[in-house]
Amino acid sequence: MFKHYTKIAWRNLLKYKTQSIISVLGLAIGFTAFSFTMSWIRFERGYDKQIKDADRIYKVFKLNKRNEDGVQHMLPTPLKRLLEGFPEVEAVTAINQTKKDIFKAEELLISNADVILADTSFFKVFYPDIKINFPNDLSDRPIILSGRIAQILGSDYTKTEGIKLIDIISGLPSVRTNVPFDLMTVAPLFEDSECPWCYFSYTMYVRLHDNVDVKLIQTKLESIEVEGSMQGVMSFILVPLRETHYTYPTDKAKIRYAHLQIFIIVSILIILCALFNYLMLFVNNLKVRVRELKLRIVNGASGVSFLVQFITEISLLLLFSLFVSTILIEFLFSPFIILSEIDAPKSFFLYEMFLYGIFILLFSTLLLLLIIYLLNKNISKDLNHSFTKISLFLQLSVGILLCFCTSIFLYQYKTLNESDLGFNRYNINTFMSDVWLTKEEVKKIPGVEDVIFFEGQFLPRTVSSSAQYITKSNEKVTVEFIQFHEPEFVDFFEFEIIAGRNLHYGEKNGCLINETAVKKFELENPLGEVVLNFTVVGVIHDIHIDPPSLPVLPTIYILRDNMQTRSFEKNPLTGDYDLITSNVPSSKEESNSTRSKYFAYKYIDGFKETTEHVIKMHITEQGDSKLYIRNMEDMFSDYTHSERYLLILLSIMTVVAILIAVFGIYSMVTFECNQRRKEIAIRKVNGANIKEIFMLFFRQYLWITVAASSVAFPVGIYVMQRWLDQYTRRVSMEWWLFVGVFVLVFIIVMTSMIFRVVKSARENPAIVVKSE
Amino acid sequence: MIKTTNLQKIFRTDEVETWALNEVNIEIKEGEFVAVMGPSGCGKTTLLNILGLLDNPTSGEYYLNGKEVSKLKENQRTNLRKGVIGFVFQSFNLIEELNVYENIELPLLYMKMPATERKKRVKEAMDRMAISHRVKHFPQQLSGGQQQRVAIARAVVANPDLILADEPTGNLDSKNGAEVMSLLTDLNREGTTIVMVTHSMHDAGYAGRTINLFDGKVVPEVVL
């Protein structure tokens, strides 16, 4: 009997092969997207689940509006002491995580090992059951090894390298944990006695006592005033350990977690579209199938056989979809791993995806059975017709929604990357090396148009300083300082001076301010005003140098010599502290002869690679020198790389959704044309021409498209408004976007039906009337 | 009004070539009531379809009101048919989704007639066919005789010069059949040309003359 059902199911799928193929492809793409995204989300949410009482452990962040995700990972050491004093806190640890190559007798044994610098409280926070006998004196920085690494390094490692080993700990997680370690260096906490609250070098984790409300700790942190702690400026948040990896990732993720959540919804919509597409075909043929059932019953079958037949058909369709999905998964696995940057074995994903496959199979079968049951109870032509329309309406709604969202997404993405940012970022490279060069030397490189000294004032921002300005109405405004060596930066980056003039060489007390500063400082006539000891000589347009989610701050542009700067600055690329030795030139001639290790240069279009190659050659000639070259346009577009990936994925899903809807419409039109064949012929006999026959269908599909739009657009507006709110520069949803999407979808709808309707309308009515 | 010269209609498939009409030469004058008779498959309906501009002949000439129409394109045929030719079928061919009023109104809609004029014409046609009391009913709610009255009302509502009836009583009992034939005779008396395909000698008796077809050819006509 099973063979019989399978045979009939196979024949039915073959009979409506176009629709079956579309349903299978739609479902397969939906399954694949759903499986990948769900695996990804589950992977992210599975961090540190092995740690006992992980829900009592929190990572502490400093709020920082200058960072894209709004927080700063590194914290000042006195915070640890402060937290240790709270009775709600069981333990606090401050750690410094890096990746390093481990050598044994100058032989590289392990590259990119997870190395943690921590104090003795690390285990109290994460693994309180592990008891370690720490020596009293930690000055020689003893180490703890993980079992895996100890095995690789061998028992004589510590003897060879002269290292003091405290313990070897086995069985700790090395993946899907926020605190993986191969080697831990135990050292006392570094505390700067001169400016303890200024030294940001540790990440901090706290373990709270059972049943402690974390909000209580945050409230306490905000209310405590510690001298020199900049309390108020310094606000902290505590994030549950298991959420930190996807809420505030240490390394910038290629696709943000929030974007994954959007994508999972899109995947589900695609699956539903494909299911409804198939169901529409099924319901359209329900009357025929009921006759088939009756004939079967006459021939001895029971009523259940229809259900079994249907389940077999659905299962076959879903199995085909899962099969195609498996091929897609295999094909897309490598790009997915690159995109997700997930360090997990393939078996993890295969297992996860198998579970989702089973889940989707059961869910789809149950959903379809429920609908068939409801329809079967009230079987009538009208109901079937209504269901078909509702199904089409749903498919079109999803298509329009995705089309609209993708359009807004694209519009916003283009605006973020192509709009006027107030400065020129095209054809500009920045580089830093160990080699001291003059601007003249850089200028001589073929393809280099212009050069300035550039120590990471922005893109990449490696130096940052800010102060507070008190306005006339006594409001405190945080001000950003951007410092240059020479006045040429204005022309180099093509800043537009909207009032006043540029700074002169050696103008120590002058400054330029941006438009936001003029507004925030409440300056009616800013020129000549003294702001934080600098006289405003010019006003420039706002420049958008930060991630698009951050607002433009009031900014003061000065020449470096004008500021009391620190002697050392941390270089985030190397992790080293560079001594600032450059002199601020007092004239152009002096500027040309000054040497520096940091430059920004403008290259002639098409000379990017050439200039980079020459610089590399030149620096390499100087020996084992480090060189970091960055392109300003790339760095800026990097701010929106998650949006870029999501845009690509969304576009694919939109095409799939539209394609499903198109085939849904085509099959509905085909079905309807067959059903209304006689009506069309009678109308033609009575004087209707092809255009008038087409209009019969046109009106109907126009209304379905209008109805779908009236649902999709409000939903789209709600979703996209919330999405756009995260950006400080955002597009508005212009009327032409709505019209454009509607017209596009309507043209697609019309194109998919016109051929079939015209074919029916062209039929000879004499033959139809005779044959019906 | 109607004149055909050497009219031929050949249906071709990959394997078979069927001559439905072969050198048909007929002439029907305005105001005539002509019955077309012959055995099944002799080409009666094919002839009626060509006369009604639903189909083109394979060769030959067809003059309608003095105009050669055998080679017109579909759109031209549709435009020429509007308001000039009315059809009555054996199986009534009413649109199930439309009620009596809407079915009758159909030809006028495609003639782009103003609504008030349409309403007047439909009312007249319904009164004439004595179906005004069924105005809101749908075809499936009517008897066969009533459905055929609606079909005739639809055929005459545009005041056509020519009515083509394809076995109009074929699906009716004798009482309803007689009523339909009576209606057609009345229309003919009022000046409408009627060409009716029938198997029934009795119905053919209502016509002024009969064209006999056999294997696609006209065999000598009999004037009653």
Interface residues (C-beta under 8 A of the other chain):
Chain A: K678 E679 A681 I682 R683 K684 V685 N686 G687 A688 N689 I690 E692 R762 N764 P765 A766 V769 K770 E772
Chain B: T45 T46 N49 G52 L54 D55 E74 N75 T78 N79 R81 K82 G83 F87 F89 S91 N93 L94 I95 E96 E97 L106 P107 Y110 M111 R154
